[in-house]
Amino acid sequence: MAGLSTPETHLVAAIRDRQSAMAAQVVAWAQINSGSRNLDGLAQMRARIADALSPIADSVETCEPDPVTTLAEDGTQVPVPHGANLLARKRPAANRRMILTGHMDTVFPPDHPFQSCRMLDASTMNGPGTADMKGGLIVMIEALVALEATNAIPGLGWDVVVNADEEVASLGSAALLREVARRCQIGMTFEPSVTPEGRLASARRGSGNFLAALAGRSAHAGRNPQDGRNALVAAADLALRLDALKRSIPGLTVNVARLSGGGANNVVPDKAMLSWNMRPLDLEAQQKADHAMGEIIASIAREHEVTISLSGGFARPPKPFDARHEALFMLVRDAGADLGLPIDWQPSGGVCDGNNIAAENVVVVDTMGVRGGSIHTADEFLIVDSLSERAALAAITILRIAEGRLDAALGLKGEIA
């Protein structure tokens, strides 16, 4: 740690002293089920996070989610309950601001068998959300606690957003993320590293989730099939045409995820549902996909004589890796080098709230959380030592941002207007 200043050395020592407490807190938080649809569990997590942030924040508030709907089989919009989100603010009058984000929800519902933590070996913990991302939340909070305890960043304001629906596309929290991001210049999101070695995600694809409800006309399959309009066949045709877009639009991936409908063999099915995901490499691919989808849906409706209702959209815009982002990543890399941590990065097909933040012209690094792996499975694991390791990395990086070390690269002035 030869490259650290004396205040930075003291900061790192304070964080490392918290390693055991951080590990214990991961267990306590991971064993609260907070699946995206478990509103009671999400409320418990929100209260725990608020308790941890209240001693250092100027304000901590609950932000109700925006209304979210999906399609019923008959094509009508039905509400989808979402958990409330949390916003904590420090020095709200400061012009130099950072947005720090994490999510309290996991992919594991209350009836999933994966509900508890265990040590796989002396350094590896298996548990739901340990890496994605209750461990990351603890890393974020501990870095801020250490910085505020030493009054290390008096000129830097920060806003923390912890949302309850990141794993289901942040539809209820997207407006909150955008609003807060617009006040800030630099961001950090505490998703786990891309690899167990600690690699960061640089550029990210965008992502859109879509659901179509198709309504045809029922008829007897033997007596008068000509009077029917087969919604299931129309949905299958729609699926094939959508899938073909990945071969005609450069930089686009398409995953047709679910096709449902139909019933008895002697009845022409009049209802079908189709869901799919699209991931564009850049905004050009996204715009082409949007246009092509509209044309395909219109053609299917006309040719099969069915009605199609569509829900969803591109909730995560592509996140580029430009020169401004590279400057932030280099600052993280240099902080890592001074801590004895090798830091590099690679593009990712995955998406997160970093996509939404970057879309508001915020320079963001979104994999500042723990090292681990096998996320979204019962094999999810956390490398326990990475709790204090990544908290120190975040704290040193934030401190150096507060000192103005990115100002020249980002075109910022000492006193941001």
N, C-alpha and C positions, 0 to 999 in steps of 0.2 A: 504493500500500500504506500510505496514511496511517493507516488504522485499526489497524495491527499494533503490538503492543508491541515493545520492543527484543529480548527473547528470541525472540519470534515471527519477527521480521525475520531474525535469525541462523539460525533453524531453516529458513526458506524459502531462504535463501542456500545453506545446506549441501545442501539437496535439489536445487536448481537446478544446483549444481556436479556432480551425479551424472547429469545428463541423458544425456550420451553413453554412460556406462557402462550406464545403464538400457536404452537403445536397443539396444546390443550384446547385452545379456542376453536381450532379447525374441527376437532372431534365434536365439540359441543354444537357448533353450527351445522356441521354435516349431518348430524343425527336429528335435526329438525327437518322433516320432509317439507320441501318448498317447491314441489312440482309446479309448473306454470299455471295449472288449473286448481291448485290447492290453495284457496284464498285464505283459509285459516293459518296454514303453515307460512304463507307469504307474510301475513300480518305479524306472526311471531318473529320472523326474520327481520322485518322492517323495524320492529321495536328494539331488537338486539343491536342492529346497526345504528339506530338513532342514539341509543345509550352510549355507544362507543364514540360517536362523533360529537355529541352534545358538549363535552368538556372543552373541545377546541374550536368549535364552530361559533360564529356569531348568531346563526339561526339554523334551525333544522325543522323542516316542514314536510307534511304528507301531501302529495299531489295526486289527486284522483286521476284515473286513466281516462283518456278520450274514449268515446263509444266505439265499439268494434262490432261488426256484423259478419255473418257468413251466409251461405245459401242453404236453404232447406231443399229437399228433393223436388218440391213443386216450384222452385225458383224464387221463392220469397226470401227476403232478408230476415235473419233471426239474430238476436244479440248474442255475443260471446263474452261472458264475464271475465274481467281482468283484474289483477291485484293493483293496489295503489303503489305509487312510486315515492321515492324519498329525495329531497333536495336539501343539501347543507351548503351554507355560504360563509365565506370568511373575507373580511375587508371588502364589503360590497362596493365601496366608493373607489377602490383601486382601479386604475385604468389597465395596468398590466395584469392579465388574468389567465388562469389555466382552468380547463374543464377536465375533471377526473371522473371516470365512469366505471361502473361494474353492475352486475346483475345478481339479484337474490334468488332467481328461479333456477331450477334444474329440470332435466328431462325425465326425472323419475317420479311417477305419480304415487299416491299413498299405497296403492295395492301392488306396487312393484316389489319383488323380493329383496332388492338391494336397498337396505335402509340403515346399515350400521358400518362402523369403521373397524379395521383391524390392521395390525402391522404385518406386512409381508416379510420384512427383515428389519434390521436395525435402522435403516434409512428410508424405507418405502412404506407409505400408508395407502391402503386401499379403502375407499369410501365414496359415497355418492356426493358429488360436488366438491370433493377435496381439491381437485385441480380446476374444475370449471363450475363455479369460480369462487367458492367460499374462501379458499386459500388466497385467491387474488384480492378479495375484499379486505382480508386481514393485512395483506402486504400493503395495500393502499393506505389503510387507516394507520398502521404503525409508522409508515413513512411520514405521514402528516403529523402524527402525535410527536414524533422525535423532532421534527422541524419546528413546530410551534413551542415545544418545551424549551428550546434554546433560543427562541426569537430570531431564528436564522433567516427568515424571509419576510421582513416587515413591510416591504414594498410590493409584495405579490398577493393579489387576491386569488382565491380559488373557489370553484363551485364543484361540488360532488353530486352527481346524479347516480342513484342506484335504482334501477328499474326492475319491474316484476315480470317482464314479458320478453326478455331478449331471446330466449330459446324458441319463442313463437313469433319472431320477426319484429318485436318492439312496436306493434301497431298502436297500442294504447299509450305508449310513451314517446313516440317519434316527435310529436310537436314539442314536448318538453325538452327533449334533447336538442332540437333545432333552436329553440328559443334561448337556451343557456349557451349553446355553442356560439351563437352570434355575438355574445358579449366577450368572447375569449379569442386569444390568438394561437394558443398552443394547447394540445390535449394529450391525455394518457388514458388508455383503457386497460384494465387489468385482467384481460383474457390470459389463459396459460400460454406459455411459449409453444412455438410450432413443433419443436422436437424436445425430447427429454434433456438434450444438451443445452437448451436455452436459446435456440434460434428465434429471432423475431420475424413477424410477417411484414413484408414491405407492401407491394401492390396487392390489392384484393379485387377479385371479380365482384360484380354486382349480383343481386339475386332478386327474383320475383316468384311468388307463389300464386297460383291461379286455380280456381275451381269453377267448372261449368256445369250447369244443370240443363239437361236437354229434355224437352217435352215433345213427344210425337203423338201418335194416335193408336189406341188399342184396337185389336180386331182378332177374330178367330183365325188361327193359323191354318186351318183346313178349309173352312167354309168360305171365308172372304178375306184372305190375306191381302188382296189388292187394296182393301180399304184402310189397312194399317199403315202407320209411318213408324218404322222401327228406330226408336231412340237409341237403342244399344248399338246397332250397326252404325248409326250416325256418329256416336261417340267414338267407336273404334276407328272410323275413318278420320275423325278429328285427331285422334291420338297419333295415327300414322303420319298425317300431314304436319303436325307439330314436331314430331320426332325428326322429320326430314329437314327441318330448318337448321339443325346443327351441321348439316352438310352443305347448306347453301349460304349461310351467313357466317363469315369468318369471325372467330373469337366467341362463338356462342355454344354453350352446352345446354341440352334439353333432357330432362328426366320426367317421363310420363310415369306417375307414381301410383295411381289408383283408378280403376274403371269398375263401376258397379251399376247394377240395374237388372231388369228382367225378372222372370219368375217361371211359371209353368211353360212346358215345351209347346203347348198348343195355343199360346197367347202371344201375339205380337207385342213386345214391350214398349210401353209408352213413356217410360221414365228412365233416365240414365244420369250418372254423375261421373265426371272426369276431373282429376286433379293432376297438376304438373308443376315443375320447377324449371326456371330458366336462369342461366348465369352468364351474363355478357362480360366480355373482357374489358370493354370500354363503352363510352356513351354512344358511339356510332353503332355498335352491335346492338345495344339496348333499343335505340330508336328504330333500327331495321326490324328487330324482333317484334316490337310493339305494332308497327305498321303491318307486318306480315300476319300476325295473329288476327288483327281485325279483318283482313281480307279472307283468311282461311275460315273464320267463324261465319262470315257472311256467306261464303260459298257453300259451306256445309248446310247452313240453315235453308238456303235456296234449293240446293240439289236434293236434299233429303226431306224437304218440306217439314222441318221441325223448328221449334222455337228454342233459342239458346240464351240463357241468362249467365252472365259472367261476373265473378267476384275475384278480387285480388289485384295485384299490380307489382311493379318493381319497387319494393319497400327499401331495398338497399342499393344505392347507386354504386357503380364501380369506384374504387379508391385508387387513384394513381400514385406512383412513386416518382415525384419530380425532384428538382434540385432543392426545394425548400424542405421536403421531407428527408432527403438525404442528409441535410445539415443537422436535423434533429437526431437522426439515427447515428450520425457520427459523434454527436455529443454523448449519446447513450453508450456507444462503443468505447469512447475515451474514459467515461466514468467507470465502465466495466473493467477496462485495462488497469486503472488505478486501484481497483478492488481485487485484481487478480482473476477476473472473470472474462473469458473470451466471449465476445458478442459478434454475431453476424446475422444475416437475414436472407430471406428468400420470398418470392411471391407465393400467394396462397389462393386456392379456390374457395376457401371458407369465407364467411362473412360475419360481421359483428357490428356493434354500434360505432366502431371506428369509421365504417363506411359513411354513416349518417353525419358524423361530426366533420369528417373531411369535406363533405359536400357543402358545408357552410364556410369554406375557405379557412378552416382551422388545420394547422399542421399537427398531425397526431401519430403517436406510436401506440399501437393497440394490443401488444402482447407483453405487457410489463408484469404480468402475474407470475405464478409459480412455475417451476419445471415439473412436468409430469407427463401423463399420456393415457391412452385408451379411453378418452372422454366419451361420454354418451353410452357407455357400456358398463356392465357390472365389474369389469376389470379396471375401471378408472383408478389411477394412482397418483399420488403426490410424492415428490422427493422432498422429505421433510426439511432438510437443511436449506432448501431454496426459499423458505419463508423469510428468514432474516437476510439471506443473500440478496433476494430481489427487492426487499424493503430498503436495504442499503443502497442498491442500485437506483431505485426510484428517488430516494431522498437526496442523494448526491446530484442526480440529474436535475431535479426540481430546484435545488439550491443554486446550481450553476445557471439555470434559466433565469432565476431571480436576480443573479448578478449581471445579467445582460449578455451572456456569452453567445446567444443566438441572434442578437439584435442585428448585427451587420448582415448575416446570411439571410434573415427574413425581412430585411428592410425596415426594421423597427427603430424607433427613436428611444432615447433614454426615458423620456416621459411620454408614454403612448397617449395620443389624443383620443 
